[in-house]
């Protein structure tokens, strides 16, 4: 019997969950065993999961789960933990040279476990089967435009917090921009999930959008058009060969650019196309001011969909459920491809 153990997220402010109660009911109907950890920060209360057939466990009890349980979460595990003996499904951020990711892979190697990274669950054509991208783009554009509005009034973006829903988010950004000249926004990656979400938020608040995708960046750069816009939203997944959109020299170059929303947010990766900052921002401090005259702020929050946790959870869970229902065949399909990716990177680890 396949045992899926849904762990509680231990990162503060993280209310998302990767499966809805209806998904648990479908897993149970197929014969899966499902355990869910209780948590004070869930977008969906635990009771519907229990009624659907899940068994409750204490928060963060997963290290003691049975050896054959598959541990399912979203965000990272606590760092500096013990070797990892289970199979884990999560966003590991471990395959692009990130220092913390290398440590995570060593913990898996030491414990004999495995990582099925949600970012690398792909179909036969290489397309991701489930992503939070749309809501990351929507929320990332919102915070970037809040930063633009605050800067235009002589300030710095205030802390952000979970929004009741997308309507409330649009209303907050519209109010912040009221009385200002609508910003000119360049979205790179406009045809993807993230880019579509970013463009939809911009359209909802009256910002002018220039939409770029692979065709517009095929030359490899440089891209002076980035500096000619008020706001640049980076919505691409950086990979080897990704061109640099904002070089380090951009901070002192003549520019209209005032806010960068690095929605992809992978500053420690060698492949990052935004070279003017080195670490992520957060809800308490949404932007880094990387230059003062003229001002340039960078928004690089790495859990943007958590600002709209229910919409984001529902969307992601619907995309992922067909593949969770196939977890009893871990040696095939998307799961086999994810395991091969993990095995490749563990084999390449240093000591």
N, C-alpha and C positions, 0 to 999 in steps of 0.2 A: 504494500500500500504506500503510495507516494505521500510524503508528509511535508506540507508547506507550513513553515513557521514565520508568521508575519511579525517582525520585530518593531518595537516602538522606536521612533526617531529620537535620538538623544541630543541633537543639535537644537539650541534655543530657537524659538520662533518657527520651527518646522512642523506644520500641521498637515502636510500632504500625506496621502497614503496611496499605494499603487493598486489597490483592488477595492471594489465596492462590495457591500453585503450581497448583492445579487450575484456577483462573481463567486463569492464563497459558496453560495447555494449551488451554483453550477459545478464547482469543484467537488462538493460533497456528493452531488448526484452522480458524479462519475466515479466515486469511490475514494477520493482523496481524503486524507486526514488533514485538518487545518487547525492550527493553533494561532491565536492572536494575543499579543502582549497588551496589557492595559496601559493607557498613557493619558496624562493630563492635557496633552496637546494634539488632539486628533480633530481633523475637519469633520469627521463623521463619528458620532458616538459609538461606543463599543457594543451596546445592546443589540442593534440590528445584526451585527456579525454573529453574536452568540445565538440569536434566533435562527440565523441561517445555517447553524451547525458547527461553528468554530468553538474551540475550547479556549478558555481564558488562561493566560499566564501572566506572571508579574512583569512589570516593566524591566527591560534589560536582562531578562532571564535566559536569553538565547545561548550564552556560552555553555549552559548546562543542558541544552536540548539534546535529544538522542542523536547518536552519530549519523544516522541516515537522514535526519531532517535537513531540508533545504531552507536556508535562512533568507528571507525576502525583506529588503528595506529599500530606501531610496538614497539617502545621503550617507556620508562617510561614517565609518566606525570611529570610536574614540581612538586617538593615537597612542602609541607606546603600550599597546595591549599585548596579551600573550599570543603565542602561535595560534593560527586559525585552522581548525581541524574540519570545519563544516564546508559544504558548498554554499556560497553566498550569491544572491542576485542583488545587485545595487549599482549605483554609479560610483565606480572606483577611482576615476581620475588617475589611472596608474600606467597608462600605455603610451604616454607622450613625453616621457622623461621627467615628470614632476618628481621632485625629491621625496615628498611625502608618499607618493605613489610607489616609489621604489621600496620604501620601508614596508608598505602594505604588502607588496608582492613577496618580500622576504618572510613576512609572517605567514603567508599562505604556504610558501615553500617549506618552512620549518614545521608547520602543523599538518601538512598533507592535504589541506583543503583546496578549494578552487573558487575562482571568481568568474561569474557569468555577468559581464559588465553590460548594463542596460544600454549604454551608448553604442555597443557593438553587437546588438541583436539586429541582424540584417537579413533581408530576403535574398533570393537567388541573384538579384540584380545589384546587391550591395546597398539597398536603401534601408534605412532604419525602420523597424516595424512599430516602434512606439517612442514618443518623445513629448516632452513638455514644451516644445519649441514655440508653439503659437502663443501660449500665455507668458512665456519668457519674453518674447518680442513685445507683446502688448504692455506688460508691466515695465519692461526696460525702457520703452519709448516714453511711458508715463513719467517715470522718475527722471529721465533725461530732460524732458520738457519742464518738469518742476524745477530742475537745476537751472535751466535756461531762464525761466521766469525769475527765480530768486536772484540770479546773477544780474539780470537786466535792471533789477531794482536795488542793486548795490550790495546784495547779500550772498549767502551761501546756502545751498539746499538744506532745509531742515530735516531732522530725522523723519523716516517714514515708518508706517505700521500697516498691518493687515487691513485691507479694505473690505467692506461688507460684501461688495460684489463689483462687477465690471462697470455697472452704471455709476456707482459711487466714485470709482476711479476716474472715469471720464469727466464727471462733474467737478472733481477736485482739480484736475489739470485745466479744464476750461476756465474755472474761476481764477486760477493762478495766472493764466495768460491774458485775462481780460484787460483791455486797454493797451496791450503791447502789439507791436507789429508782428504778425504771424511769422514764426521762424521758418527758414528754408532748411529742410532736412534731407540729407542724403542717406538712403538705406542701401547698403551693400549686402546682397543675399536676399533680394526682394522676392524671389520666386520660391523660396523655401518657407517652411512653417514659421520660423522665427521672423523672417522678413515680412511675411503676410500679417502676422500679429502686430508688428511694429507699424506697418503702413496703415492698418485699420485704426489703431489708436490715434495716429497723426491725423487721419482723415476725420475722425470723430471730433477732434478739437480744432479743426480748421488750419492745421499746419500744412505748408506746401511741401510735397514729397517728390524727390527725384529718385527713381527706382533703378538700381543697378543689379546685375547678376553676372554670371560667368562671361557673357559676351562682352560686357563693358570693361572687364578687368583682365581680359585675355592677353593684353600687351605686356602684363607684368609690372607696369608702372614706369616712372612715378605717376602719381595721380593728383595733379594740382586742383582738380575739381573738389577733392575732399576739403581742402583749405578754403574753398570759395563758398562753402555752405556754413550756415550758423551752427548746425548740429549734424554730427555724423553718427550713424547707428551701425555698428558692426554686427552683422547677423549671420556670419558664416562659421562653419566648423573648421578650424585651422588644421591643416594637414601638411605633410611635406610638399614643398613647392608652392604653398600659398604666398602670394605677393605681399609685400609690406604696403599697407594703406597709409599709415601715419608713422613716418620715421622719427627718430629722436630729434632731428633738427627742426621738426615742424613747430616746436614750442616757440622758437625765436624767429620763425619765418613770417613774412607778411601774410596775414590770414584774416578772413572773416570768422573762421571757426572759433566757437566759444565753448562748446560742450561736445565731448565724445561719450557716447553710450556704448561701451564695449560689452554688448549683451552676451556674446560668446564667452567672454571672461575667462581667459586662460593665460594670465600674464606670465606664469612661470614656465610655459611651454616654449621650446625653441622656435616653434612655428607661429607664434602670436604675430598677427599683422599690425598690432598697435604697440609701438615701441617707446611710448612716453611715460609709462608707469610700470611698477614692479609688483604690486600686490592688490588684492581685491578690496573693495569697499564693503560696507554693511549697512544695515537699516539705521543704526545710530549715527553713522557718518556716511551718507550716500555717495559723496564725491570726494575725490582728491583734487586739490588745487595744484596743478603741476606747473603753472606759470602765472605771474601776477599782472603783467602789463604788456600787451592785453591779456586779460584773464583767459585761462584755459582750464576747465574742470573735466575730470574723467569720472564717469559713473561705471562701476564694475562690480555690481552686487552679484554674487554667484548663486543665490537662491531666489531669483526674481519671481518664479511662479508661486512661491509661498505667500506673496502679497495677495493672491487670489486663490487660496488653497482649495476651496470646494470646486470651483470651475476647473482648475488645473487637475485635480485628482480625478474628477469624473471623466474628463477627456482622455487622460493618460490610461486610466483603468480600462476604458472601452477599447483602446488600441491594443493593450497588452493581453487582455483576457484570453483571446484565442490561443495564444502561445503558452500561457500558464496552463491551459487545459491540455497542452501537449507535453507537460513536464515529465510524464511517465515515459517519454522517449528522449532522454537527454543526449543520446548519442546520434541524434538526427536533426536536420533542419536548423533553425536559428540557434538552438542550444549547442549543437555540435560546432557551428561556426564560432560562437562565442567562446567555447572551450578551447578551440584551436588557437584563437587569438591570445587567450591567457597562457596556454602552454608555450607559445612562441616567446612571449615576453618573460616568462619565468626562466626559460632556457637561456635567455640573453643576459640575465642578471649577473652582476658581479658578486663578489663575496660579501 
